Every structure is written in structure tokens, then in C-alpha cells.
Amino acid sequence: RRYVYRKSVRLVNMASNQGEIDELFDVKNAYYIGSYQQCINEAQKTKPSSPEKETERDVFLYRAYIAQRKYGVVLDDVKPSSSAELQAVRMFAEYLSNEGKRDDIVADLDKKMAKSVDVTNTTFLLMAASIYFHEMNSDAALRTLHQGESLECMAMTIQVLLKLDRLDLARKELKKMQEHDEDATLTQLATAWVNLGIGGEKLQDAYYIFQEMSDKYSATLLLLNGQAVCHMAQNKWDEAEGVLQEALDKDSSHPETLINLIVLTQHLGKAPEVTNRYLSQLKDAHRGHPFLKEYKAKENEFERLVMQYAPSA
């Protein structure tokens, strides 16, 4: 059963029903599918109709720079006089750019969260939750996101719940998203993530979502890795390898691509040096990545067990 993607139809209907569509649709959509340079390009040529829309455009512009790890652009551009939304984006950029300051930034964030938070500032909720998620504090991330009602807060809630293996709660959250706007890009992506969690015949549905978004917009690293994971979950390792090589050609240091290649090379029985090469690339480019922290912890545990059961001299 082929999944039919209906976003364009939905947009036409919205235009006819409301007489207008979201003027920042192209900016947001590019960000959501992981096409960060396109998001920046669209944002720079967009002329917003109001100060509120201008702030919203800038939020996505600077979030796209963060996704490209260009933290300096955000730190230089966002001034103390900038809006509360942009200050929140700056907080996240500062957190990611300076490991030495992270404890202080989290402590300051905890104090802010303990007070009365402006729940209408969705950007603050998302940036705060992102920091907590990086800190592996899933409870704090979920508490923060539950204060917001936007589709993006719901989508990130689903990501956290899936990380916790709470597929039951993720499905409930997805139902809320579908009732809010079934055809929105974020809802479609969240549907694919949940389908991956469900597995079985839903894996093919997830694949079609990622594939049709790639066909409709652009084959981004996010969408290619989504397709690859669908293939791997169906034991289609050769197909997965082809998709991941395409992703690697686009960016040789993309962490999710490298992690998926590490998994894939193990399953395909490739020579150990092939796997180690991808692991070295990941260490070089993303030393603080959660995957590497977990990998190191397992290495240490293995060494401890080897010492424990080693024959005594």
C-alpha cells in the first residue's frame, strides 16, 4: 500500500478556505526536512509582513545556522536588545559552542524554569527542551515541552518518548498532532518516526513518507537516513548501504550517517578496519556525541568484565 503525500493539496485548500497561507512555509519546511542551507537562503530573501513574522523568520534562520554548527553567526548577530525568542536561540547556540559553560547555562536554565515561564514563547520551550535532551534529562525535556501546544513541541515530545522506548505514549502524542493538522510536514515526519517504532508492515509506510518528501522537496541527510533505517529494519542491508553512501557523498562527517554506517558494516560483515574508519571519523568530528559516550561506557564495562574473569597468575 503506497503512502500518498498530500501537502500540496492541503495548502491549496488552506489558501482557498482562509484566503492566505503561511508566508514562512518555505523557510519552516526547509528547516523541518533538514535542508538547512535552503532554509537560510529562503529566510534571507523573504520579506515578512510584520515584526512578529520577522522575528519568526529570524528564529528559523539562526536555528538553521546552529544545525550547520555555525554557532558564531548566532552569537555575533543576536544582541542583548534582541527579542526573547532570539535570546532563547542564542542560549542554545552558546550551550553547544562552549562545553566549559554548559553546567552554568543549565543551572541558569533551571532557575528560569522554576519561575513563571512565558508558555507563548514556543522558541524558548523548544530551546530549553533541546538543552535538557542533550543533557540526557528526558524528564525535564518532557516537562518543558508539555507547556507548549505547537506542532513542533508535540513532534519533539515524540522524539523524546521514542528515545525512552515509550511507543505507547508516542502514539498518543501523534494522534494529537494528526487531529491538529494531519498533513503538516512535522506530522508526516512524526508519523514516520512512530511507524519505525511500531515496525512490521508500518516500516514500508515510513519509508514511503521519507521517499516522497525526498522526491517532493530535496533528498536531505535527515530524509536519506530515515530511508536507510527503514531498509535496515527490514533487513535490506544492500539497499541501506546505497542510500547511506548517497548521504555520505553529501556530507562525510554527518553523525547520524556515520553511526548508521557503523551499524551497517557490522551486519554486512565488513572488515573491522572499515567500521573503525567510520568510528574514527565520528570521533574526529563529533567527540561529544551521545553515541560515543555510550560506546565508551560499554568499552569500559567490557574491559572491567575481562579483568574480573581473567585467570589469576
Wavefront OBJ file of the C-alpha trace (Angstrom):
o trace
v 0.000 0.000 0.000
v 1.673 3.184 -1.156
v 1.526 6.177 1.111
v 0.111 9.250 -0.627
v 1.598 12.547 0.438
v -0.985 15.337 0.279
v 0.724 18.506 1.500
v 0.297 20.491 -1.714
v -3.422 19.696 -1.805
v -3.753 20.752 1.804
v -2.010 24.072 1.107
v -4.338 24.859 -1.789
v -7.342 24.098 0.412
v -5.972 26.269 3.211
v -5.441 29.100 0.791
v -8.991 28.923 -0.512
v -10.523 28.492 2.950
v -8.568 31.201 4.740
v -7.584 33.473 1.890
v -3.935 33.172 2.912
v -1.169 30.666 3.571
v 1.803 30.823 5.930
v 4.213 33.270 4.290
v 7.112 31.470 6.023
v 6.084 27.994 4.842
v 9.149 27.503 2.609
v 11.515 28.670 5.379
v 9.992 26.373 8.017
v 9.534 23.416 5.696
v 13.168 23.512 4.601
v 14.226 23.506 8.269
v 11.929 20.635 9.222
v 13.193 18.302 6.479
v 16.823 19.127 7.289
v 17.544 21.331 4.261
v 19.344 23.935 6.350
v 21.126 25.927 3.632
v 17.864 26.206 1.706
v 16.198 27.430 4.904
v 18.872 30.131 5.246
v 18.531 31.118 1.578
v 14.727 31.322 1.802
v 14.894 33.326 5.036
v 17.321 35.833 3.565
v 15.117 36.567 0.559
v 11.795 36.605 2.463
v 10.271 39.989 3.292
v 7.986 39.417 6.308
v 4.701 41.322 6.539
v 5.010 42.169 10.262
v 7.582 42.467 13.082
v 6.244 39.203 14.547
v 6.811 37.372 11.263
v 10.267 38.949 11.020
v 11.183 37.515 14.435
v 9.784 34.123 13.460
v 11.811 34.154 10.242
v 14.994 35.034 12.165
v 14.361 32.233 14.672
v 14.399 29.655 11.867
v 17.341 31.370 10.158
v 19.509 31.135 13.285
v 18.315 27.628 14.156
v 19.453 26.565 10.675
v 22.897 28.089 11.355
v 23.013 26.120 14.632
v 22.151 22.927 12.728
v 25.152 23.669 10.491
v 27.261 24.162 13.662
v 27.872 27.803 12.730
v 27.364 28.979 16.297
v 29.474 32.121 15.883
v 26.968 33.637 13.451
v 24.216 33.364 16.073
v 26.380 34.569 18.960
v 27.552 37.605 16.941
v 24.175 38.546 15.458
v 21.836 38.161 18.445
v 22.306 41.147 20.752
v 21.067 41.759 24.333
v 18.411 44.032 22.790
v 17.086 41.217 20.563
v 13.694 39.606 21.217
v 13.104 36.930 23.881
v 12.675 34.334 21.112
v 16.096 35.124 19.641
v 17.697 35.190 23.109
v 16.464 31.604 23.540
v 18.119 30.570 20.265
v 21.319 32.290 21.405
v 21.199 30.343 24.697
v 21.165 27.052 22.771
v 23.997 28.190 20.463
v 26.095 29.172 23.487
v 25.393 25.819 25.143
v 26.505 23.850 22.068
v 29.551 26.010 21.321
v 31.130 26.067 24.767
v 31.400 22.801 26.719
v 33.053 24.601 29.632
v 29.998 26.812 30.158
v 27.351 24.101 29.879
v 26.894 23.475 33.597
v 26.377 27.197 34.222
v 23.928 27.508 31.313
v 21.901 24.525 32.581
v 21.885 25.916 36.137
v 20.646 29.267 34.826
v 18.004 27.499 32.747
v 16.831 25.519 35.807
v 16.293 28.824 37.650
v 14.256 30.209 34.734
v 12.124 27.064 34.580
v 11.471 27.236 38.331
v 9.848 30.643 37.844
v 6.786 31.506 35.797
v 7.635 30.695 32.160
v 6.029 32.503 29.209
v 4.411 29.474 27.560
v 3.535 31.543 24.481
v 7.282 31.719 23.729
v 7.413 28.384 21.909
v 11.007 29.021 20.849
v 12.154 29.211 24.478
v 10.360 25.935 25.293
v 11.980 24.192 22.305
v 15.480 25.510 23.020
v 15.200 24.680 26.735
v 13.968 21.157 25.920
v 16.811 20.746 23.407
v 19.359 21.593 26.103
v 17.774 19.161 28.561
v 17.670 16.476 25.855
v 21.399 16.979 25.184
v 21.933 16.647 28.921
v 20.032 13.326 28.751
v 17.469 14.769 31.186
v 14.383 13.412 29.431
v 12.030 14.226 32.325
v 12.939 17.922 32.259
v 12.677 17.979 28.452
v 9.169 16.464 28.540
v 8.008 18.768 31.372
v 9.168 21.750 29.310
v 7.550 20.594 26.064
v 4.215 19.795 27.725
v 3.824 23.509 28.472
v 3.590 24.250 24.736
v 0.826 23.462 22.276
v 2.635 23.855 18.952
v 3.133 21.029 16.465
v 6.877 21.373 16.923
v 6.599 20.848 20.697
v 4.497 17.738 20.027
v 6.980 16.445 17.430
v 9.916 16.855 19.801
v 7.899 15.182 22.581
v 7.524 12.169 20.279
v 11.291 12.091 19.673
v 11.973 12.061 23.425
v 9.324 9.389 24.090
v 10.719 7.136 21.351
v 14.193 7.550 22.849
v 12.683 6.310 26.139
v 11.017 3.348 24.333
v 7.591 4.699 25.304
v 5.932 3.891 21.991
v 2.514 3.850 23.690
v 2.812 7.498 24.745
v 4.385 8.498 21.415
v 1.333 7.102 19.581
v -0.990 9.150 21.805
v 1.010 12.309 21.086
v 0.946 11.546 17.353
v -2.838 11.243 17.496
v -2.960 14.785 18.919
v -0.749 16.018 16.069
v -2.949 14.313 13.473
v -6.073 15.905 14.960
v -4.325 19.298 14.860
v -3.038 19.043 11.254
v -2.701 15.594 9.713
v -0.952 16.748 6.539
v 1.632 19.095 8.050
v 5.259 18.197 7.293
v 6.031 17.763 11.000
v 3.047 15.430 11.457
v 4.156 13.337 8.484
v 7.710 13.094 9.835
v 6.416 12.161 13.287
v 4.192 9.513 11.683
v 7.273 8.011 10.016
v 9.219 8.000 13.321
v 6.363 6.262 15.148
v 5.923 3.774 12.286
v 9.615 2.917 12.620
v 8.997 2.230 16.299
v 5.980 0.029 15.541
v 7.866 -1.964 12.882
v 6.391 -4.731 10.736
v 4.334 -3.548 7.769
v 4.488 0.016 9.105
v 8.151 0.148 8.086
v 7.161 0.388 4.434
v 4.730 3.228 5.238
v 7.564 5.073 6.998
v 9.842 4.517 4.007
v 7.274 5.989 1.608
v 6.949 9.129 3.727
v 10.719 9.727 3.695
v 10.975 8.842 -0.009
v 8.096 11.034 -1.167
v 9.349 14.000 0.839
v 12.743 13.500 -0.816
v 11.074 13.438 -4.245
v 8.861 16.431 -3.488
v 11.426 18.687 -1.817
v 15.022 17.511 -1.535
v 16.889 14.327 -0.569
v 18.300 15.736 2.669
v 20.517 13.862 5.119
v 17.593 13.591 7.544
v 15.336 12.008 4.910
v 18.053 9.739 3.472
v 18.921 8.412 6.933
v 15.211 7.835 7.538
v 15.043 5.727 4.377
v 18.209 3.837 5.351
v 16.869 2.976 8.811
v 13.659 1.655 7.210
v 15.755 -0.567 4.933
v 17.889 -1.831 7.833
v 14.825 -2.608 9.953
v 13.586 -4.760 7.035
v 16.999 -6.472 6.686
v 17.524 -4.793 3.290
v 21.172 -4.076 4.058
v 22.391 -3.584 0.479
v 19.652 -1.017 -0.241
v 20.512 0.740 3.012
v 24.189 0.882 2.032
v 23.339 2.598 -1.263
v 21.248 5.265 0.470
v 23.892 5.865 3.160
v 26.629 6.231 0.536
v 24.479 8.906 -1.114
v 24.199 10.638 2.267
v 27.966 10.318 2.848
v 28.623 11.964 -0.523
v 26.610 14.977 0.645
v 28.412 15.291 3.999
v 31.271 12.981 5.015
v 31.090 13.982 8.692
v 27.325 13.828 9.330
v 26.981 11.969 12.672
v 23.763 10.012 12.004
v 25.087 8.814 8.638
v 28.344 7.642 10.224
v 26.524 5.871 13.085
v 24.218 4.084 10.645
v 27.243 3.052 8.562
v 28.925 1.652 11.699
v 25.830 -0.478 12.342
v 25.515 -1.469 8.680
v 29.147 -2.543 8.208
v 28.837 -4.806 11.267
v 25.747 -6.510 9.834
v 27.299 -6.905 6.397
v 30.401 -8.496 7.961
v 32.779 -5.910 6.510
v 36.410 -5.888 7.614
v 36.904 -4.354 11.111
v 39.038 -1.549 9.663
v 36.040 -0.331 7.618
v 33.907 0.036 10.738
v 36.818 1.597 12.639
v 37.291 4.140 9.865
v 33.717 5.416 10.294
v 34.155 5.375 14.089
v 37.336 7.474 13.775
v 35.535 9.970 11.524
v 32.771 10.268 14.115
v 35.303 10.812 16.929
v 37.140 13.468 14.914
v 34.033 15.465 14.020
v 31.710 14.852 16.997
v 33.748 13.905 20.056
v 30.915 14.736 22.472
v 28.180 12.822 20.618
v 25.908 10.716 22.922
v 26.597 7.613 20.776
v 30.317 7.902 21.524
v 29.673 8.429 25.240
v 27.571 5.247 25.336
v 30.158 3.403 23.220
v 32.954 4.420 25.610
v 30.890 3.344 28.637
v 30.337 -0.100 27.064
v 34.060 -0.376 26.234
v 34.944 0.384 29.846
v 32.377 -2.127 31.107
v 33.757 -4.813 28.788
v 37.314 -4.151 29.985
v 36.118 -4.358 33.602
v 34.492 -7.747 32.949
v 37.608 -9.024 31.161
v 39.725 -8.085 34.185
v 37.179 -9.631 36.558
v 37.210 -13.003 34.810
v 40.849 -13.055 33.765
v 42.721 -16.073 35.156
v 44.908 -15.167 38.071
v 48.634 -15.698 37.660
l 1 2 3 4 5 6 7 8 9 10 11 12 13 14 15 16 17 18 19 20 21 22 23 24 25 26 27 28 29 30 31 32 33 34 35 36 37 38 39 40 41 42 43 44 45 46 47 48 49 50 51 52 53 54 55 56 57 58 59 60 61 62 63 64 65 66 67 68 69 70 71 72 73 74 75 76 77 78 79 80 81 82 83 84 85 86 87 88 89 90 91 92 93 94 95 96 97 98 99 100 101 102 103 104 105 106 107 108 109 110 111 112 113 114 115 116 117 118 119 120 121 122 123 124 125 126 127 128 129 130 131 132 133 134 135 136 137 138 139 140 141 142 143 144 145 146 147 148 149 150 151 152 153 154 155 156 157 158 159 160 161 162 163 164 165 166 167 168 169 170 171 172 173 174 175 176 177 178 179 180 181 182 183 184 185 186 187 188 189 190 191 192 193 194 195 196 197 198 199 200 201 202 203 204 205 206 207 208 209 210 211 212 213 214 215 216 217 218 219 220 221 222 223 224 225 226 227 228 229 230 231 232 233 234 235 236 237 238 239 240 241 242 243 244 245 246 247 248 249 250 251 252 253 254 255 256 257 258 259 260 261 262 263 264 265 266 267 268 269 270 271 272 273 274 275 276 277 278 279 280 281 282 283 284 285 286 287 288 289 290 291 292 293 294 295 296 297 298 299 300 301 302 303 304 305 306 307 308 309 310 311 312 313
